[in-house]
């Protein structure tokens, strides 16, 4: 899901004030999303999922030296598809060891599945990351839009405002390198930027387009997407920054309020409820999430969106991670099962490359799988909430 590059304002006199803000969470904004690479088959008979699934203990004890045979599903992996994803994304890595293996991977010409598997097993070793975590998914949505407002298309797509400033705290304290905060200058102070409710309360005189409120809300969650206009034109809404407020999911509050059943808080279920209750009732729910995303428009080139690492996201093979815990370009094995939502695929076991980040993606064992563009990818992504075991593939000498 994307995502943080915004207009910056000079605020040199505020160095001391900014340092006082260093406890703030870093602001990141995830990029867009596209189409899955051959997901596993859907379960034959739907099961009632658990909201808090617990995986069985791993086969190997903590700290044990792992082999590829210890990775559940390794023998059934599409290693050739995984190698192509690694070849396309590994160049963003700043780790010399990964850069060395990346060069070797890109030198492999016309590999078959067996050669791809042999390449991974000869150049990496698996290493468990933490304990049980969470896998979710995101996609690049396609929504209808209008260039003028009407009763249905009543929410403006907003560009990044001129008073939104992005501060890199590392410029003031090297120990905070990579951490950013968003806000605005008010007199001699640097203050938080308004939340969703405050932003929406002020009309904009320069809307980029108009959307249905629930569609815009989901576009902001995904970080980017494609807008289809009545005259047949298609344009990309590209992430341009956020207000810096933390992301707050609305699935749990909707479940707790009895608006949705325990096992059906999927993206489709949430969006359907918001559309059916469009107006003050839906607005109140959406405003539980104070984070607000701004966009810029670009021509739709039909390509996959670009993630935070600066390269296109291969559908089904790219994950968003916490950049404070994981490096872009690194290779991981997902072992995700025990879905919490009805209708989900039962397992996700595959090699993926870390190429993106997102406001809700925090921690060691936390990943957001990019599944592609359009409604099919969206339907699948909205049902991914699986217990996760994560393995890092470490280059061998």
N, C-alpha and C positions, 0 to 999 in steps of 0.2 A: 502498500500500500503502500516510498515516496518521500524525501520530500522536504527539504528546507532550503530555499534560497530566496531571500527577500531584499527589498530596497533597504539600504543602510543609511543612517544619518550620523554626521559627525557629532560626537558628544565628549570631546576631550576633557572639558571641565568637570565631567562627572565621574572621573576615575574612582574616587573614594566611594561614591555612592554605588557604583557598579560592583565594587568588591564586597560591599555589604550585602549584595544580592546573590553572592556566589552559592548560597545554599539552594537556590532555585534549581529545579530540574532542567536538564538541557532540553532545548526545543528542537525537535526533529520533525520532519514531515516526509512521510513516505511517498514514493512515486506511484505509478499506475499499475495496471495488470492486464493479461491475455490468456491463451488457451492451453489447457492441460495436455500433458503428454501421456496418452494412454493410461488413464487412472485404473486402479484395480476394479474388478467387477463388483456391482452392487450386491448386497446380501440377498440371498434367496428369500429369506423370511425376515421382515423387520422385527427387531427386538426392542424392548423398552429400555432406553439408555439410562445411564445414571448421571446425575448432575455432577457428581464427584467420583469419577471412576478411579479405581486403584489398580495398578498393574501388578502382576505377580512379580516376585523378586527376580532379578536378572539371573540368567543361567550361570554366569561367571561371577565370583565374589568380587566385592569392591577392591580395586587395586591390582587385580589379576592382569597379566599380560594377555591381550586379546589377539586373536587371529581373525581373518575375514570369515572363517567358518563360524565364528561366534556371533556374527551379525545376522539377526533373523531376516530371512528372505534374500540374502546375498546371492545365492545360486540362481534365483529367478529374476534378478535385476536385468534391465535393459542396459548393459554396460556401454554399448555403442552410443546410445542417446546420451548417457551420462558423460561420456568422454567429449562429445561434441559441445555439451553445455560448459564443461570445464575449459575446453579450448577457447570458447568465446568469452568467458568471464574471468579467467585466471590472471589476465594481464593487468588487472587493477590492483593486484596484491602488492604490498610494500614489504612483504616478508621475503628475504633473499632465498630461503629454502623453497618456498612456493614458486617464486619466480624461476628458479632453476628447473623445477619439475614442469612448470608451465611451458618453458622453452622446449623441453623434451616432448611434451604432449603435442605441441603445435608442429613438431617435426615429424610426427607419425602421419604417414600418407596412406589413405584408403584402407583404414583398419576394418576388420570384421569384428563380430561380437567377441570372439575368443581372444583376439589381440587386444581389444579394449579392456577386457577383464584382466588379462595378463599384465597390461600396463599399470593398472591400479594396484594390483597385488605386488608388483615388483618395486613400486616407487612410494608406497604409503604403508602405514600401519594404523589400525583403528585404535582409538582411545576414548573411553567413556567420558562424557561431560556431565557432572553432577548426578542428581537422582531423577525422580519423575518430574516432568514439566508439562507444558501445554503447546499443542500445535493448533493454529487457526489458519485461515487462508484468505486471500484477497484476489481481486480481479480488476480488469479495466472495463468499466460499464459503458453502455451505449444508451443514451436517453434522448427523447425528443425535447426540443427547445424552440423558443420563439424569440424574435427580435423586438417584439413589443409586448407589453403586459396585458393579460386578460384575467378573468376570474380564476381560470384553472392554472395558468402559467404565471404565478404571482410572486415568485421568489427570484430576486436578482442574483446573477452570477457576478460577484464583485472582484475587481482587480485589487492588488495590494495597495493599500492607502499610502499616501505620501508621508504621513506622520508615523508610519510603522518603522521602528528601528530595530536592527539585529546587532547584539553585542556579543563578540567572541571574548569570553572571560579569560581565555589563555593569553590575550594581549596584555592583561593586567597581572596575571599570576600564572607562571608556566605550569603549575600543578593542576590548573583548570583547563589545560589545552583541550580543544574540541568541544567544550561545553559552551552553549550559547543560550542567551535569553532574549526574549522579544518584549518590547514595550514602546513607550513614547516619551518625549521630553515635555515636561510640564513646568514651565518656569525654569528653576535651577535644579529640578529633580527629574530622575528617570523613574517612571512609574509603569506598573503593568498595563498592558493594552486591554481595552474593554472586552468583556466576555460575549458569548453568542447573543444573549438577550439584549445587551446594550447596543451591539452592532446592528442587529436587526431592527431596533427601534428607530434608527436614523435612516431616512430614505437616501438612496444614492442617485445622483444625477448622471452617472456614467456607467450604467449596467453593461456588461459584456453580452449578456443574453438573459432570457427569462426561463425559469424551469418550474415544474411542479415542486412544492416544498419538500416532499419526501424524496424525490429524485435528487434534488440538490444536496440534501442531508447525506444520502448514500454516496454521491459523488465526492463529497468532502471526506467521508470515511475512507474511500478507496484512494484518494489523492489525485486522481486524474481520470479522464474518460473521453468519450466521443459524443458530441452533440449533433443530432440529426435535425435539420431545419426543413420547414414545409416545402421550400423550393428545390429540395434534393441535395443541397449542400451538406457536407459533413465537416465539422471542425473539431480539433482537439482542444479540450479544456485541460491545460497543463498546470500542475502545481506551481504556485508562485509565493507561498509562505503561509504562516499561520499567525494567530494572535498570541501564541506562546502559552496559552492556557493548557492544563493537562487534559488528555483525552479521558472521558468518562463514558463507558458503555451504557446503553439504555436497556439491554436485554434483561439484566438482573432486576432493575427496578420495575420493568413491565411485568416480569414474572411475579415479583413480590406483591405488586398491586392487584394481581389476579387478572391482568389484561391478556396474558398469554399463558398457556399450560406449561408445566414444568419441563416437558420434553420437546417443546416446539417453540423455541426462541430463535429460530433460524432467521437469516437475513430476509428471506421471502415472507415469513410470517410477520416480522416486524414491519416491513415496508407495506404489506397488505393492510395491517392495522392502521398505520399512519395515514394511508390513502383513504381508508374508510372513515376516519375521524379528522379529516383535513379541516384546519381552522384552529381555534384556541386550544382545543383538547390535545391535538397532535403537537401543536407548537410547544405546549407546556412540557410534553415528554421530551421532545428534541432539545429543548433548552436545559435539560438535565446535563447535557454534555456541553460544557462551556467553551470547548475548543472550536475555532472557526478557521476555515481554510479559504485562502484567496487563490485566484487563477489568472492565467493569461491564455490567449487564444493562439492557436497555430494550425497550419494546414494539416488535415488528416492524410498522412502518407501511408496508412495501412500497416505501419510497423508496430512492433511491440513497444510499450512505454519504456522509458529509461529510468533506472533505479537510482538510488542515492550514490552508488558507486560510479555512475556515469556511463553505464553500458546498458544495452537493451536486455530486458528480462526474458530468458527462455521459459516459456510456459511449462509449468510442472517441474521445473528444475532450478528455480531461483527461490531463495528465502530472504525475508527481511529479518534482521537480527538486532540485538542491542549492540551498537558499535563500541560501547565501553567494555564489552565482554568478548566480542568476536571481531575478527578482521575481515574486511571485504576481500573476496577472491578465494577464501578458504573453502575447503570441501568438507561436507558433512553427510552422515548417514542418518536418515530419519527412520525411527521405529515407533510408529504411532498407531494406537489401537484404542479400544474401549471408548467409542464415540459417545458424546453426551447428548446429541441431538438426533431426533427421529429422521430416517431416510438417508442417513450418511453412509458413505462407503465405509466398510468395516475397518480397513487398515490402509496406512500409507507407509510403504517401505521403499526407500529410494535414495540415490545419491543426489545431492543438491549443492548449489554454490551460493555463498552469502554475498548478495549483491544489492541489498536494500535495507531500509530501516523504517520504523514507524513509531508514532507517539505512544502506542500502547504496548510496544514490544520491549519489555524490560526483563533482564535476568539472564542467567546462564542457559537454562533449559527452556527457552521460549523461542518459537519460530513461527513465521507467517509465510505460508507457501503461496507463491504466485501461480494462478491457474489459467490466465489468459484473458481474452477479450470476449465480451458479449454475454447474452442471457444464459447460455449453457454453462459457461464458466462461473457466472454469478450464482446460479442455482446450486452448483456444487460447493462453491466457496462458502456460501451462507450456512452450510451444514457441517463444516469442519470445526469441530471442537473436540480434539482427541487427546488422551493422555499420551505423553511423549517421553521416549528415551532418545537421547541425542548422542551421537558419536562423531568425534572429529577425526578426519584422516590426516595424520601427521606425516610429512615427507620423511623418507628414510635417507640416511647419508649416502 
